[in-house]
């Protein structure tokens, strides 16, 4: 019997599961369940912190170090956008986190920032500007992630469109995802995370 895949989830409130009705409805537990349903025994640790920005990843990476994680899913960027933090600084911090995780032997899947223009309280007149700012950060996040050897889960457009069409994907605060919202995000991420976990398992078994 092979050892379980050790999965860690790092990042912000979306990675943490804020807004979900139950802990098991959050992103990490849903992704772990996807892996288990595909026959990949999985140990999950959620290290994400609500409100985290990219520079806060360093502390989360340090907390991950003793775990010997096989796979890290990093979800970051929403708070960098909400606080108007410079994209260059945010992407540099993300790159450092990916580099340090890889150096520790952990494979990394990066989930770029969401499309914040779908958030209900963003005025319609500002949505094109917000969408453009999000797209810029997403592009830079993807570039730095690939440069440091991570896999990028480019689901922001797909997920943003779904959230824009269906208000029930937002929780009562109209900012964080609801349990249904996390189900939608997890479904979008599942193919990328599953492929990364299978690759890790196969390499470990070789």
C-alpha positions as CSV (number, residue, x, y, z in Angstrom):
1,X,0.0,0.0,0.0
2,X,1.4,3.4,-1.0
3,X,1.6,6.3,1.3
4,X,-1.0,9.0,0.9
5,X,-0.4,12.1,-1.2
6,X,0.2,14.9,1.3
7,X,-1.7,17.9,0.0
8,X,-1.4,21.4,1.4
9,X,-3.5,24.4,0.4
10,X,-2.0,27.9,0.8
11,X,-3.3,31.4,0.2
12,X,-6.2,33.6,1.2
13,X,-9.8,33.3,2.3
14,X,-10.8,31.4,-0.8
15,X,-8.1,28.8,-0.1
16,X,-9.3,28.8,3.5
17,X,-12.9,28.3,2.7
18,X,-14.5,31.5,4.1
19,X,-18.1,31.7,3.2
20,X,-18.7,27.9,3.0
21,X,-21.6,26.6,5.2
22,X,-19.5,23.7,6.4
23,X,-15.7,23.0,6.6
24,X,-16.1,20.1,4.2
25,X,-17.6,22.4,1.6
26,X,-14.4,24.5,1.4
27,X,-11.9,24.3,-1.5
28,X,-9.3,22.1,0.2
29,X,-11.7,19.4,1.4
30,X,-13.4,19.3,-2.0
31,X,-10.2,18.9,-3.8
32,X,-9.0,16.2,-1.4
33,X,-12.3,14.4,-2.0
34,X,-11.8,14.5,-5.7
35,X,-8.4,12.9,-5.4
36,X,-9.8,10.2,-3.0
37,X,-12.7,9.5,-5.4
38,X,-10.1,8.8,-8.1
39,X,-8.3,6.3,-5.9
40,X,-5.5,8.7,-4.6
41,X,-5.3,8.4,-0.8
42,X,-4.8,12.0,0.4
43,X,-3.8,13.8,3.6
44,X,-5.0,17.4,3.6
45,X,-3.6,20.4,5.5
46,X,-5.1,23.8,4.9
47,X,-2.5,26.5,5.8
48,X,-4.3,29.4,4.1
49,X,-5.2,32.5,6.2
50,X,-8.2,34.7,5.5
51,X,-7.1,38.2,4.4
52,X,-3.6,37.0,3.2
53,X,-1.9,38.8,0.5
54,X,1.0,37.5,-1.6
55,X,3.7,38.6,0.8
56,X,2.0,36.5,3.5
57,X,2.8,33.3,1.6
58,X,6.3,33.2,3.0
59,X,5.0,32.4,6.5
60,X,2.7,29.8,5.2
61,X,5.5,28.1,3.3
62,X,7.5,28.0,6.5
63,X,4.6,26.3,8.2
64,X,4.4,23.8,5.4
65,X,8.1,22.9,5.6
66,X,7.8,20.2,8.3
67,X,4.9,18.5,6.6
68,X,6.9,17.1,3.6
69,X,4.1,18.0,1.3
70,X,3.9,16.3,-2.1
71,X,1.6,18.8,-3.7
72,X,0.7,22.4,-2.8
73,X,-2.3,24.3,-4.2
74,X,-1.7,28.1,-3.9
75,X,-4.7,30.4,-4.3
76,X,-3.7,34.1,-4.0
77,X,-4.3,37.5,-5.4
78,X,-7.8,38.7,-4.4
79,X,-6.6,40.7,-1.5
80,X,-3.7,42.2,-3.4
81,X,-6.2,43.5,-5.9
82,X,-8.7,44.7,-3.2
83,X,-5.9,46.6,-1.4
84,X,-4.4,48.0,-4.7
85,X,-1.0,46.4,-3.9
86,X,1.5,46.6,-6.7
87,X,1.4,43.7,-9.1
88,X,5.2,43.5,-9.3
89,X,5.6,43.0,-5.5
90,X,2.7,40.5,-5.5
91,X,4.2,38.4,-8.2
92,X,7.7,38.5,-6.8
93,X,6.3,37.2,-3.5
94,X,4.4,34.4,-5.3
95,X,7.6,33.5,-7.2
96,X,9.6,33.2,-4.0
97,X,6.9,31.0,-2.4
98,X,6.8,28.7,-5.4
99,X,10.6,28.5,-5.5
100,X,10.8,27.6,-1.8
101,X,8.1,25.0,-2.1
102,X,9.8,23.4,-5.1
103,X,13.2,23.5,-3.3
104,X,11.6,21.5,-0.5
105,X,10.4,18.9,-2.9
106,X,6.8,20.0,-3.2
107,X,5.0,20.2,-6.6
108,X,3.0,23.3,-6.9
109,X,-0.3,24.3,-8.6
110,X,-0.9,28.0,-8.7
111,X,-4.4,29.4,-9.0
112,X,-4.2,33.0,-10.2
113,X,-6.3,35.8,-8.8
114,X,-10.0,35.7,-9.4
115,X,-11.9,38.1,-11.7
116,X,-13.1,40.5,-9.1
117,X,-15.3,42.3,-11.5
118,X,-18.0,39.6,-10.9
119,X,-18.3,40.6,-7.2
120,X,-21.8,42.0,-6.8
121,X,-20.9,45.3,-5.1
122,X,-18.5,46.4,-7.8
123,X,-20.4,49.1,-9.7
124,X,-21.1,48.2,-13.4
125,X,-19.2,51.2,-14.6
126,X,-16.0,50.1,-12.9
127,X,-16.2,46.5,-13.9
128,X,-14.1,46.9,-17.1
129,X,-11.3,48.6,-15.1
130,X,-11.4,46.0,-12.4
131,X,-11.4,43.2,-15.0
132,X,-8.3,44.7,-16.7
133,X,-6.4,45.0,-13.3
134,X,-7.3,41.4,-12.5
135,X,-6.2,40.2,-16.0
136,X,-2.8,41.9,-15.6
137,X,-2.2,40.3,-12.2
138,X,-3.3,36.9,-13.5
139,X,-0.9,37.1,-16.4
140,X,2.0,38.1,-14.3
141,X,1.2,35.4,-11.7
142,X,1.1,32.8,-14.5
143,X,4.4,33.9,-15.9
144,X,6.2,33.8,-12.6
145,X,4.7,30.5,-11.6
146,X,5.7,28.8,-14.9
147,X,9.2,30.4,-14.6
148,X,9.6,28.7,-11.2
149,X,8.3,25.3,-12.4
150,X,4.8,25.4,-11.1
151,X,1.6,24.3,-13.0
152,X,-0.9,27.1,-13.6
153,X,-4.6,26.4,-13.2
154,X,-6.0,29.0,-15.6
155,X,-9.6,28.9,-14.5
156,X,-10.2,32.6,-13.6
157,X,-12.2,33.4,-16.8
158,X,-14.3,30.3,-16.6
159,X,-15.1,30.7,-12.8
160,X,-15.6,34.4,-13.1
161,X,-18.2,34.0,-15.8
162,X,-20.0,31.4,-13.7
163,X,-20.1,33.7,-10.7
164,X,-21.2,36.6,-12.9
165,X,-24.2,34.5,-14.1
166,X,-25.2,32.9,-10.8
167,X,-25.4,35.1,-7.6
168,X,-26.0,31.9,-5.5
169,X,-22.3,31.1,-5.9
170,X,-21.6,34.0,-3.5
171,X,-22.1,33.7,0.2
172,X,-24.3,36.0,2.2
173,X,-21.5,38.6,2.4
174,X,-21.6,38.9,-1.4
175,X,-17.8,38.6,-1.6
176,X,-16.7,35.1,-0.6
177,X,-18.0,32.0,-2.4
178,X,-20.9,30.0,-1.0
179,X,-20.7,26.2,-0.6
180,X,-22.1,26.1,-4.2
181,X,-19.4,28.5,-5.3
182,X,-16.7,26.4,-3.8
183,X,-18.1,23.4,-5.6
184,X,-17.9,25.3,-8.9
185,X,-14.3,26.4,-8.2
186,X,-13.3,22.9,-7.2
187,X,-14.8,21.4,-10.3
188,X,-12.8,23.8,-12.5
189,X,-9.6,23.1,-10.6
190,X,-10.1,19.3,-10.4
191,X,-8.5,18.3,-13.7
192,X,-5.3,20.2,-13.1
193,X,-5.0,19.1,-9.4
194,X,-5.8,15.5,-10.3
195,X,-3.2,15.4,-13.1
196,X,-0.6,16.9,-10.8
197,X,-1.4,14.4,-8.0
198,X,-1.3,11.5,-10.4
199,X,2.0,12.6,-11.8
200,X,3.4,12.9,-8.3
201,X,2.1,9.5,-7.3
202,X,3.6,7.9,-10.4
203,X,7.0,9.5,-10.0
204,X,7.0,8.5,-6.3
205,X,6.2,4.9,-7.2
206,X,8.9,4.7,-10.0
